Amino acid sequence: MKMKTRNTHSLALGIAFVGFTTQFGGGFASGAQIYQYFINFGIGALIMPIVAQALLSLFYYYGMKYAHRHHTYDYRSFSDSFYGRFRKLFSNLYEIEYFVMVCMAPAVAFATGGATLNALTGIPYIICTLMIGAFIFAITLFGTDLVRKCSSALSILIIVGLLAVLIPNIVVQRGVIMDSIQKMAAGTMAVGSQSDGSLGESFRMACIYGVFQLTAIGLMYQHTRNVKDEKEIKKSMIYMFIIDAAVMELAVLGLLAIAHLPQLSDYSVPMLLLVQTGVGASVLTPIISILIVLGAVSTGVNMIAGIVERSVHQIEKKQTQISQGKHRRYTTITALAFTFLAFGIAQFGLIPLVKTGYSYIGYATIVVIVLPFIIHYLLDKVKKGVLITQEV
């Protein structure tokens, strides 16, 4: 019984860590996302990470619960089942959205991780991106279980690294942080902010952040294959919410120490300014660089693993017998193809276009995921209510 309980907790925690590494890539480790979506919008930054993570966890839970009930372990199978008679429209829309995201997110991960690794080691940029690509390909090749284990390991490293950077600076600079909070409460915004600091605007940006991150929900379905029941899914999402919200809150507190420094406008990596103006710069600067690389790798692994699972399933469902060797061959070719696609985009300077595309993906997600999920939930409740009335 103890072993079974331990395995259940391990799987739930593993799934939670997949959610963590999917969301917290190089952009988060650098502090840029925290600044862009939260601190720039005033005092609401203190509570809005909780709102964003609650939104994300609820939608993830609903989608994964459906995937488990209907045995739809890749996003295309899920979409074809979930959207019902509208599947031709919405399944294809999500297919396009996910494909664009799979091209963009790993490409940004390659570019960010490659540039950071190059700055850290002096190894040529193209070799650095090749190294990152080889690692992502190798992990993806061995399937969902290894992706989940890799995500768990990377999550622990990223969390420990962030704690090492943030906690000493929060403790030492607590006076500056309290001063920043008082300034924001009085309406003085962070350097570079164009916001009026209203809670309404802060709430809107938290929702936009959550909706954008929700685009990656398709890669989570494969991890319900080994789940025993829906309680395990709920447990994994509770773990994900606690871990993600806690890390984001710490990051917000830490970055408030530099929110009103004039030189902030010259830094694309806010975490770097935090350690350089705080404590232990000589030790913590390399740690930040390593965290950005780990974050980039974790995002790339999860994204590419999701589309490989979908593509291989699509190929194999048209065949009557699939040997282990043939399955491995399909996985290898597909993983290699998508890894090289992301690598190519990172090399040929499409990253500015990629970054612009992120906002469009967020708006597309509202149409393809948010509204259909809400409508599906409400219709499901109505159907259950009708059945209960008929029984009575």
N, C-alpha and C positions, 0 to 999 in steps of 0.2 A: 504493500500500500504506500509506504514512504517513497519507494522508487518511482511508482506511478505518479505520485504528487510532484516529485522532483522533476520528472520528465515533462509534466504538464506545465509547470512554472518555467522550465527551460525553453520550451517551444513558444510559449506566450511572450517571454522576454525576447527571444530571438526575432519574432515577428515585429515586436515593438521597436527593436533596434534597426530592422529593415526600414521601417517608417522613419526613424530618426536619421539614418544615413542618406535616405532619399531626399529628405528635406534640407538637412544641414550639410550642404556642400561647401565649396570654396568661398562662395559669396557670403555665407553665414560666418565661417571661420574668420574671414577678413573683417567682419563687422559692418560691411557695406549694406547688407539686407536689413539689419537691425536699424541702421540709420535711415535708410530709404523709406521704410514702411512704418516705423514706430517713433523714434526720437525726433525726427523732423516734424512730427505732428503734435508736439506738446506734451503736457502733463499726463495725457491719456496713455502714454507709453508705459506707464507703471502697471497698468492693468490689461491693456489690449493684447499682449501676448497670450494671456489666458483665454481671451475671447477667440483669437485666431486658432489656437490649438484645440479648443472645445469644438469649434465648427468642423475642423479637419477630422478630429477623432470620431465625431458622430457620423459624418458621411462615410468615412472609411469603414466604420462598424456596420453600417447598413449595407454597403456594397459587398463586404466580405461575408456577411451573414447570408446574403442571397447566393453568392458564389458557392458557399459551402452546402447550402440546401439543394442547389440545382446542379452541383458537380461541374461547374463551369470554371476551369482553372487557368484559362488564358482570357485576355480581355475581349477577343472576338467572339468566343463561345458565350461569354457573359453577355455581351451586347446583343447578340442574336436572340438570346433567351429573354433578357430583361426588357428590351424595347418592344417585344411582341410584334404586332402587325406594322409597327413603325420602324422595324429593324433595318430595312433597306436604306432608309434615310439616316437614322441616328447611328447605326453601326458603322456605316461608311464615313460619317462625319467624325466620329471618334477615332476611327482608323487613321484618317488624314491628320487629325489633331495630334494623336500619339506619335505618328511617324515624324511629323514636323518637330515635335518635342524631342524625340529620340535623336534626330539629326542635330538639334540645337544644344540640348543640355550636355551630352557627352563631349561635343565639340568645344563648348565653353570650358568644360572640365579639363579637357586635354590642353587647351590654350593656357588656362589659369595655372594648372598644375605644372605644365611644362615650363612656363615662364618663371614660376616660383622656384622650381627645382634647378633651373638654369642659374638663377640669381644666387641660390644657396650653395651650389657645387661648382659652378663654372663649366659644367658639361654643356655642349652645344644644344640649343633649343630643340632641334629636330630629333636628336638622340634622346632627350628627356621625354618628349611626347611619345617616341617609340617605346621607351621603357614603361611608361604609364599604360600605353595601348597593350603591350604584351602582358602586363599584369591583369588588366581588365579581361582580356581574351582568355587567359588561363583560368581565371575564377569562373567566368561564364560557362566555359566548356564543361565543367563538372557538375552543372545543374543547380537546382533550387536549394538543396540542402547545404551545399558549400557556400552559395551566395548568402544564405541566412547566417551561417557560421562566420563568414568573412565580415558581414555587416555587424555582427555582435562584437567581433574583435576590434574593428575600426571604430565602432561607437564608443567602446570603452577607452580606446586611445584618445579619441577626440574629446570626450568628456573630461578625462583626467588632465589632458593638456589645457583645455579651457579653464578648468578649476585652478590649475597651477598659474595661469596668466591672470585670471579675474580676481580670485579671492585676495591675494596679497595687495593688489591695487585698490580693491574696494575697501579693505581695512585701512590702508595707509592714506587713501584719498577720500575717506568718508566725509570729511568736512567740506571738500570741494563738491562732492556728490550732493550733499544736503543743500549747498548753496545753489547748485544747478536746479534742484527740485523747486526751491523757493522762487527762483527766477522764472521758471516755466509756469508755476502756479500764478505768478503775477503777470504773465503774458509775454515775457521775454523769451523768444524762441531760440533754438540752437542755431549755430553759425550755418548760413546757407539756406535756411528754411524759408519757404514762401508761404507757409501755412499761417492761419490765424489762431491755431492752437485749440479750436473748439473740440469738444468731446465727440460731436457728430462727425466731424472730418476724420478724427482719429479712429473712430469706430469703422467708418467707411474703408479706410486704408487697411485696417486689420482684416476686414472681410475680403478685400481684394487680394491681400497676401494669402489668406486661407484658400480662396478660390483658385488662385494660380497654382498653389501647391497641390490642390486636389486633382489637377490634370494627371498626376502620376498614379492615381488610384488603380489604374489598369495593371500595374506591375505587382500589386499586392495580392491579387486573386490566386496566383500560383502557390502562395504560401498557406492557403486554406486546405490544400490537398491532404496534409497529415494531421489536420485538426480533428479532434474526436467529437466535439459538440460546440454549440454556440456560446456556451459559458467561457470556453477557452478563447474564443474570438473577443468576447467582451473584456476578458482579463487582459489580453494583449493590448487592446485599445486604451484601457485604463492605465496600463504601464506606459504606453506611448505618450498619453496626455501628460502624465506626471513628469516623465523624463524631459520631454520637449518643452513644456511650459517652464519647468524649473531652470533649465539651461538658458532659455530665452530671457527669463527675468534676471538672471545673473548677468547676462550679456548687456542688457539694458542698463542695469545699475552701474556696471563697470564703465560703459561708454558715456554715461552721464558726467563722468569726471572730465571729459574733454569736450563736452557739448558746446561750451562757450569760448573755446580757445580759438583765436583768430587764424592760427596756422592750419586748422582743420580743413579749410577749403583747399589746401594744397595736397591733401592726402587722399589717395583712392583706397587705402587700407587703414580704416580708423583704428583697428586693433594695434597696428604698428605705432601710431601716435600715442596710444594709451600706454604702451610699455616703455616707449622712449621718453615720456614725460613723467613716468611713474617709478616703480622700483624694479631692479634686476634687469635692466635693458639688455645687458650683454648676454644674459642667459635666456631671457624670454623672447628676444627677437628671433633667434633660430627656431624656437618652439612654435611661434606664430606661423613661420614659413612652412614648417612640417605639417601643422594643422591644416593649412590651406591645401597642401598636396594630398593629405589623407582625405579631406572633405571632397576634393575633386575626384579622386579615385573611387570613393564610396558611391558618389552620384552616378558616375559612368558605369560601374558594375551593375547597379540596380536597374538603370534604364535599359541597357543593352540586354540584360538577362530577361527582362519582360518581353521585348520584341522577339527575342530568339525563341522563347517558350511559345509564343503565339504563332510564329512562322513555321516552326517544326510541327506543331499540332496540325496546322492547315495542310502541310505536305502529307503527313502520315494518315490523316483521316480519309484520304482518297485511295489508300492501299489496304489490302486485306490482311497481309502479314508483314510485321515489322520486326526484323531481328535487332538484337542489341547493337551489333556492328553497324547496321544501316542507320539506326537512331543516332549513334555517336557521330557517324559521317555527316548526317544532316545538321546536327548541332554544331559541328566544327565549321562547316562551310558557312552556315548562317551567322555564327558568332564572328567569324573572320570578316565576312562581308560588311557587317554593321560596324565593327571596330575600325576597319579601314575607311568606311564612309565618314565616321566621326573624325578620324585622324586627318583625312583629306580636307575636310571643312576647316579644321584648326590650322592647317598649313597655308591655305590660300586666301586668308584675310576676310572671311565672311563673318567674323565675330561681331563687328558693329551691327550688321544686319540681323544677326541672331539675337542680340540683346534687345533690339527694337521689337522683334517678334514676340518677346515674352508677354508684353502687355496685351497683344492681340490674342494670344493663347488663353489668357485669363478671361477675356470677354467671351471667347468661344466656349469655355468651360461652363459658363453660366447657362448657355443654351443647351449644351450636350449632356451635362451631368447634373448641375444644381437643380434646375427646374424639373427635369424628368424624375430625379430622385424624390423631390418633394411631392410631385403629383402621384408617383407610384406609392409612396408612403400613405398619402391621404386616401387614395382609392382602395388600398389594402385595408385601411381602418374602416372604411365604409362597407366593404364586402364582409368583414368580420362582424360588424354591427348588424347587418342584414341577416347573416346566418344565425346570430344569437337571438334576434327577434323572432325568426321563423321557428327556432327550437322551442322558444317560450310559448 
